[in-house]
């Protein structure tokens, strides 16, 4: 851990101009934000109702009615506002800003006098604030609202929303230091990382201190969440008869003693984000070590090759080391977003690109798979293998959807994906003291300062299809400082040039380090990045005898659209090479990968028999792989990342 | 369908004397029945409490207290009494009979004046009888009570229990013809087949007629169960907020239109039992055809090689054709018992041994796996692949237990297995008009009559380890008639002798037909039955590239106890033969099967990495298979039926 942390760049200092990512960024402004606004207002046909805006109107006394939706329904609006803030930083849009300002005014009207803000409790359980932290989600909701308020303030400079949320945060800081709450923690983490953000923008120590208390209390005895339902002010929210299960909410041990990632995956990574933040601000080595241990447990034992986390459909949670079933998992889009946020923080406080590697995997595979290429439908659950027939309602597979859903009654993922894509610039690069750090090799224009001198960097990239990157650095006045460019682990034979001459920069924690007097320079980076077969640790029972196809940061998959039905019956010949072919007409322009192999012949099997003594015949076949992030954008069918090989 | 059906033999006319089955039969009397009596009385240490007997005492007014346990807790006592009845037919036991008589008196005292019998409603919801057929289980409970009463009457000749249950049945016949119940059906089938049994023993047509009405009403509109909760006398039992899902209870279509086995597997096969019974008594071709269609759907598309049914852990149910996941399935012991009961009925009304084949598979694999070899612990769920680490509470795998459980709060399986084993004679042979039908080639002594002349048959068998069967037929007076001996589909080169000379009997629907003047004859049957690899239809996604080992009726499996951990990392060479070796010291004496193959080498994989670009190395290995029915009787560990091959 460093003494100073790298900062995410202000989003108005970076423009994304990338053929791969660009589509998604423009989807956010052009499609997703307007679409989600309609959804929040229950104006999307054939989709589950959100009721979110109506809840605020009812809480504000502007409409008659009651609360509908999940207890955390308010967060839909929070995430939408956060996405709006980010999108405004790229592109002014007065109409959108006006909508947002009105929504913020509505939020203000729905806030109670003491600063309390949560429409569920205001409408349905007035006077019962903070009486069910296990299920109530008030602190989770407040966290998302604070994140949105901070983002909106940073982009627009307007402080109305920030002030609303400071009042809520002030209330939280006051309430959660009362005696009866002295060991209280939220059931769903999120407020912790949000309070750190609020501290960063306001400088008010009490917010940092409250975040720290929430993190330090977790998993200590007495376990507040376990004992809460016995308290006389407790109020039942979800009529959940089950006793509290501490690992589910990472409350089984004090955080420094946690060695494995446990429980609900989204909660876990949101907690780890706050732990990383607090480790930095307190320069707390033991807390940092806990983060590192948890990070290693995830990436070495509990993460899908796609950056998905959460192996169990029931309770959307981590299970045990190497338990990575492909068809029945959860791997929630939000969990991979949280993993990316955690990795970004770890990279910020260490300057180590290994975390960026994981962040990139999560973003470019699971998070992008979570959204349709038209921005109009979404996956919660991101399986690595799908057989649509088996994804039946009222069975163990009912959480797996073979088709993206328009909108969810419980709509955490769609707006979370939107805010993530809208803030992509924060992932692309960091700024340090007289330094700029390039994380994602994506096309972008970056304005920064090195020792007070303005520098512009125009980055062109052929990623993820080819390892060709060109950076045009220009400064009016000569600027001194360092440029760090990440050299991904998947880059083979990376070659740099500086102004046309081969350069051999030092590699520091995965970043190539250039220190120049910057004026007008061109740096290029080229590396080979052919598609390869990848294999899983043999302890992963689900993947023994199977191979996946990867190309750079992208994981590939087979789809029924290209390969017919029964992908389980396909065996790839890994001794034969993979062929790559860029196709403009494929999924908006993508590198298709083909291989040779065999597949089961069904015609020699009598229709009537389920088992027999003769083995199944195989025939020669060719197969076609497409990027996993783009699966499910054609006709409904089977999909498989891991393919049998011989 | 025949005009006359084959009858199950009276259990006092058959004694099982078999080295394989004998252990289980004696477990029932010596261990299970006393153990289960303790369980019913809450006297088993460290096991979940049953509270069953206490419920009856409270309902009878003999004790103060309330109802505890599941709404169908009474059935534990019913199944125990049924098992006791069967065991008494083999072996007199005055003490046990006295216990049973006292339990029956207690049941009588718990019965309400109008004949109603169900301690849950009597204690907790007096006056709310039959006000929640969806969840109430009163008709299911009555069904098990009737089955027990019929069995007890047939064995002991005592009619107290039968009369109690006739009063309950009379009430049911009266109530369920009232106008408000005109389309009512039970949520969980069982009463239908029980009413047929009551008809068979009493000759009272109204019981048959009520059974028929329940079967005919199912799946018709208006759907009673779907609409029930809107009725003004409805009472909430399980606080289940979900709307009724008709396929779950086979109520999606009228029974004749059902082409696929749907919903909760136990409910389904209990319904099919009644359908087969009624098809026979009504000589109803369309109902029989429906049974045959459903049977075919199960065995051709929805049954595990072990005779297990129910692919989904959630709701313990059938899913879709060829969806047979090995590790996450349900395959409840009770469902395979129900399947055996259905198959037995189909064989009784057709004389076709194909149903016996399925019945034998279910009994000898899944049902036997359901009980520990010491009779003291039980599986509900019967996976074909287990990795104990992954069977975690509060995850999608929590229904799968790697270790048999002592007793269940919801204890349907243990007493169901007990009653099934105790009545094994009913599966071994049938009697027809002047004929005896041998179904299971198990050691037994059978007394029967052919045209009024007594005949004794002593059957010696080396099954399931060797295909050697010897039948000694003896009659004091020459008896005319037919002896049908099943020739299993797995029997290769079956050779019969009659009194030492080769015989070539005609084969009729899977049975060898001998028609002789029986006096003193010896028939032998020998066939080869080496272990073989079996393969699944390639539409079964879960089993492509895998082989199972079968020997005659037995399915084999790998266990960690013999093969070390990570059974998923083993590949069997199917081109090499299987070696068989009978071992006295293995699992009480069993044929061990060994094979050659390869397995993953873990030492070449760095501990820290989850994915890499180099494939996993393999090394030569030998592996050992043991009978699936005996798995989990040594130390806890992994198990796998389907093994990768190359």
Interface residues (C-beta under 8 A of the other chain):
Chain A: X239 X245 X248 X296 X299 X300 X301 X303 X305 X311 X312 X313 X314 X315 X317 X319 X320 X321 X323 X325 X327 X328 X387 X389 X390 X392 X394 X395 X396 X397 X398 X532 X533 X534 X535 X536 X537 X538 X539 X540 X541 X542 X544 X545 X547 X548 X566 X568 X569 X571 X574 X600 X601 X602 X605 X607 X608 X609 X610 X611 X612 X613 X614 X615 X616 X644 X645 X646
Chain B: X239 X245 X248 X296 X299 X300 X301 X303 X305 X311 X312 X313 X314 X315 X317 X319 X320 X321 X323 X325 X327 X328 X387 X389 X390 X392 X393 X394 X395 X396 X397 X398 X532 X533 X534 X535 X536 X537 X538 X539 X540 X541 X542 X544 X545 X547 X548 X566 X568 X569 X571 X574 X600 X601 X602 X605 X607 X608 X609 X610 X611 X612 X613 X614 X615 X616 X644 X645 X646
